[in-house]
Amino acid sequence: MGESIKLFSRRGFIALGGGVLGAAAAACGRKPAAEMEKTAPAGSGAMMGGLAAADKFPEDIPYAGFRMGVQSWCLREFKPLEQLIADVRELGLAHVELAAVVHLPVDSPDEKIREAVAAFNQAGITIDAFGVERMPNDEARCRRLFEYGKMIGALDLSAAPAYDALPLVDRLSEEYGIPVGIHNHGPEDKLYATPDMYREHLKGLSNRVGLLVDTGHYGRSGVDPLKVIEEFPERIHGVHLKDMVRGGAGEPEWVDRIVGEGELDLPGLMRKLKEIDFRGPLSLEYESDPSNPMPRMKECLAAVRKVCVELG
């Protein structure tokens, strides 16, 4: 694997090299894999990092302590990592969920991955998650995804596993200590668009295999994301914060709005996440305006901060 890297940023975040996963889990407040049980108290806090301490991540204070970050898919037209890092800092955030296919492919050489992690950490940014990754019933491929997650220090693997891969995913999640958040992808999604499609498939799996709630895509599927959180509080491992509405004349069929200005009940969502003690990656994902997304992303984050002030 090459020489391991162990760096401390100015906020003390541990960059992962080989063999330091346990230290990273301890730094983030996440239980070791051996302590992950089939059942857990309400809220993914039983399995994931605690709300960030203010002395480590002051950027989280305006967001009521949530690990507020951004899905790098928003910045898919800006591929250099240096640009992504600069944009995350310009947004005033300390966390990112990597769209690996764009910014750091899973099959990149291990040394390149470690160098990228070091660059993020030196900028005071943690890579909290990555995806969305397809997961076939193929142990070699799935194991590579978890190895990648280990190297970058992921708190969550955002994925779309095949149904027959779920037992394998559960086993590898326990082995590597990385929960898996299953991503819903709108009405086109043939596996996970609605809870009715996946509810039975989750039965018998540990809570390590849970959900990444994409609020915009649930809205497109006619599903209230708050109801999903209410039904599966112990399985919520990540959130893509997105608000989509049907487009008007000259627009695509579905377009993004500033979060809370479309169909999403933003105050209700944030209250619900507090209620279940959600402690996973909370990633803004504004998909429209890909050539110039920053102005709207800043407006979205301002809307979230306003709601978080009201949360107290």
C-alpha positions in Angstrom: 0.0 0.0 0.0 3.0 2.3 0.3 3.9 4.4 3.3 1.1 5.5 5.6 0.4 9.1 6.2 -0.7 10.4 9.5 -1.3 14.1 9.6 -2.9 16.5 12.0 -4.6 19.6 10.5 -4.9 22.8 12.4 -8.1 21.3 13.8 -6.6 18.0 14.8 -8.4 15.8 12.2 -6.6 12.6 11.6 -5.9 11.7 8.0 -6.1 8.0 7.3 -3.2 5.9 6.2 -3.0 2.1 6.6 -3.7 0.9 10.1 -5.1 4.1 11.8 -8.8 3.6 11.3 -9.3 2.9 15.0 -7.7 6.2 15.9 -9.9 8.1 13.4 -13.0 6.4 14.9 -12.0 7.5 18.3 -11.3 11.0 17.2 -14.7 11.2 15.6 -16.5 9.6 18.5 -17.6 6.6 16.4 -17.8 3.2 18.1 -15.4 0.5 16.9 -17.0 -2.0 14.5 -17.1 -4.6 17.2 -19.5 -2.4 19.2 -21.9 -1.9 16.3 -25.0 -4.0 17.2 -28.0 -5.1 15.2 -30.1 -2.7 17.1 -29.2 0.7 18.4 -30.9 3.6 20.2 -32.7 6.1 18.0 -30.4 8.2 15.9 -27.3 7.3 14.0 -25.3 8.9 16.9 -25.1 5.4 18.3 -22.9 4.4 15.3 -21.3 7.6 14.0 -19.3 10.6 15.1 -20.8 13.0 17.6 -21.7 16.5 16.8 -18.5 18.3 16.1 -16.8 20.0 19.1 -16.6 23.8 18.6 -12.9 23.8 19.3 -12.3 21.4 16.5 -14.8 22.7 13.9 -16.0 26.2 14.6 -17.5 26.2 11.2 -20.2 23.8 12.6 -21.4 26.3 15.2 -23.7 28.2 12.9 -25.3 24.9 11.9 -26.4 23.9 15.4 -23.4 21.6 15.6 -24.3 19.5 12.6 -21.4 18.3 10.3 -22.5 20.6 7.6 -20.7 20.0 4.3 -21.2 19.8 0.6 -21.5 17.0 -1.9 -18.7 17.7 -4.4 -21.1 16.7 -7.3 -22.3 20.3 -7.0 -18.9 21.3 -8.3 -18.6 18.6 -10.9 -17.5 21.0 -13.6 -14.5 22.1 -11.4 -12.4 19.0 -11.2 -9.0 20.0 -9.9 -8.8 19.2 -6.2 -7.2 22.5 -5.5 -10.3 24.3 -6.8 -12.6 22.0 -4.8 -10.7 22.7 -1.6 -10.8 26.4 -2.3 -14.5 26.4 -2.9 -15.3 24.4 0.3 -13.3 27.0 2.3 -15.0 29.8 0.4 -18.4 28.3 1.5 -17.1 28.4 5.1 -17.4 24.7 5.6 -15.0 22.1 7.1 -16.6 18.9 5.6 -17.0 17.4 2.1 -18.7 14.3 0.7 -16.7 13.4 -2.4 -18.3 12.5 -5.7 -15.4 10.2 -6.2 -16.1 9.5 -9.8 -15.4 13.2 -10.5 -12.8 14.4 -8.0 -10.9 11.3 -6.7 -11.8 8.0 -8.4 -11.9 4.9 -6.2 -9.4 3.1 -8.4 -6.8 5.8 -8.1 -3.4 4.7 -6.9 -3.3 4.5 -3.1 -0.5 7.1 -2.8 -2.6 9.6 -4.9 -5.5 9.1 -2.5 -3.3 9.7 0.5 -1.9 12.8 -1.0 -5.4 14.1 -1.6 -6.5 13.4 1.9 -3.4 15.3 3.2 -4.3 18.3 1.1 -7.8 18.4 2.4 -6.7 18.0 6.0 -4.0 20.7 5.6 -6.9 23.0 4.6 -8.9 22.0 7.7 -11.4 19.9 5.7 -12.5 16.4 6.6 -13.8 14.0 3.9 -16.8 12.7 5.7 -18.3 10.4 3.0 -18.1 9.5 -0.6 -20.3 8.2 -3.4 -22.8 7.5 -4.6 -21.2 4.1 -5.5 -22.9 1.1 -7.1 -22.2 -2.1 -5.1 -22.6 -5.3 -7.0 -22.5 -8.7 -5.3 -18.8 -8.8 -5.9 -16.5 -9.0 -2.9 -13.4 -7.7 -4.6 -15.2 -4.6 -5.9 -17.0 -3.9 -2.6 -13.9 -4.5 -0.6 -12.1 -1.9 -2.7 -14.8 0.6 -1.8 -14.3 0.0 1.9 -10.5 0.2 1.5 -11.0 3.6 -0.2 -13.3 4.7 2.6 -10.7 3.6 5.2 -8.0 5.6 3.4 -10.0 8.8 3.2 -11.4 8.6 6.8 -15.1 8.2 5.7 -17.8 8.2 8.3 -20.2 6.9 5.7 -20.2 5.1 2.3 -23.0 6.5 0.1 -24.1 3.6 -2.1 -26.7 1.9 -4.3 -26.1 -1.8 -3.5 -27.8 -4.5 -5.5 -30.3 -6.4 -3.3 -28.3 -9.6 -3.5 -25.2 -7.7 -2.3 -26.8 -6.5 1.0 -25.5 -9.4 3.2 -22.0 -8.9 1.8 -22.2 -5.1 2.3 -23.4 -5.7 5.9 -20.4 -8.0 6.6 -17.8 -5.6 5.1 -19.4 -2.7 6.9 -18.7 -4.5 10.2 -15.2 -5.5 9.2 -14.2 -2.0 8.2 -16.3 0.0 10.7 -17.8 2.1 8.0 -21.6 2.4 7.9 -23.4 2.4 4.5 -26.0 4.9 3.6 -28.3 3.7 0.8 -29.1 6.5 -1.6 -32.5 7.0 -3.1 -32.4 8.4 -6.6 -35.9 9.6 -7.6 -38.6 7.8 -9.6 -36.1 6.4 -12.0 -34.5 4.4 -9.2 -35.6 0.7 -9.6 -34.4 -0.3 -6.2 -34.6 2.4 -3.6 -36.9 5.2 -4.8 -39.4 4.7 -1.9 -39.4 2.8 1.4 -42.0 0.3 0.0 -39.3 -0.9 -2.4 -36.6 -1.6 0.2 -38.3 -2.0 3.6 -38.3 -5.8 3.4 -34.7 -5.9 2.1 -33.4 -4.1 5.2 -34.9 -6.6 7.6 -32.4 -8.9 9.1 -29.5 -6.5 8.3 -27.7 -4.7 11.1 -28.2 -1.0 11.4 -24.8 -0.5 9.9 -26.6 -0.8 6.6 -28.9 2.2 6.5 -30.0 5.1 4.5 -28.7 8.3 2.9 -31.8 10.5 2.7 -31.7 12.6 -0.4 -34.5 15.0 0.3 -34.9 16.3 -3.2 -35.1 12.8 -4.8 -37.6 11.6 -2.2 -39.7 14.7 -3.1 -39.5 13.8 -6.8 -40.8 10.3 -5.9 -43.7 11.7 -3.9 -42.2 10.7 -0.6 -41.9 12.9 2.5 -38.3 12.6 3.7 -39.4 13.4 7.2 -41.5 10.3 7.2 -38.5 8.3 6.1 -36.5 9.6 9.0 -39.3 8.9 11.4 -39.6 5.3 10.2 -35.9 4.5 10.2 -34.3 6.8 12.8 -31.6 4.2 13.7 -30.6 3.8 10.1 -30.1 7.4 9.0 -26.3 7.6 8.2 -26.3 10.7 5.9 -28.4 13.4 4.3 -28.2 15.1 0.9 -29.9 18.5 1.5 -31.7 19.3 -1.6 -35.0 21.0 -2.6 -36.4 20.3 -6.1 -39.5 21.4 -7.9 -40.9 20.8 -11.4 -39.3 23.2 -13.9 -41.1 25.8 -15.8 -40.9 26.8 -19.5 -37.4 26.4 -20.9 -36.2 24.6 -17.7 -35.4 20.9 -17.2 -38.2 18.7 -15.8 -36.8 19.1 -12.3 -34.8 22.0 -11.0 -33.2 23.0 -7.7 -34.5 25.8 -5.5 -32.9 27.4 -2.5 -33.5 24.9 0.3 -36.8 25.7 2.0 -38.1 27.7 -0.9 -39.4 24.7 -2.8 -41.3 21.7 -1.4 -38.9 20.8 1.4 -40.0 21.6 5.0 -36.5 22.7 6.0 -37.3 23.7 9.6 -39.2 20.4 10.1 -36.3 18.5 8.6 -33.7 20.1 10.8 -35.9 19.6 13.9 -36.3 16.0 13.0 -32.6 15.5 12.7 -32.0 17.0 16.1 -34.8 14.9 17.5 -33.1 11.6 16.4 -29.7 12.9 17.4 -28.4 12.7 13.9 -24.6 12.9 13.8 -23.6 11.9 10.3 -22.6 13.9 7.2 -25.1 16.6 6.3 -24.2 17.5 2.7 -25.7 20.3 0.7 -26.3 19.1 -2.9 -27.4 21.9 -5.2 -27.3 20.3 -8.7 -28.5 23.1 -10.9 -26.3 25.8 -12.4 -23.3 23.5 -12.6 -21.1 26.1 -14.4 -21.7 28.6 -11.6 -23.2 27.0 -8.5 -21.5 28.9 -5.8 -23.9 31.9 -5.5 -26.9 29.6 -5.0 -25.0 27.3 -2.7 -24.2 30.3 -0.5 -27.9 31.2 -0.4 -28.8 27.6 0.5 -26.3 27.6 3.4 -27.6 31.0 4.6 -31.1 29.5 4.7 -29.8 26.5 6.7 -28.0 28.8 9.2 -31.2 30.8 9.7 -33.1 27.7 10.6 -30.4 26.5 12.8 -30.4 29.7 14.8 -34.1 29.0 15.5 -33.2 25.5 16.7 -31.2 27.0 19.6 
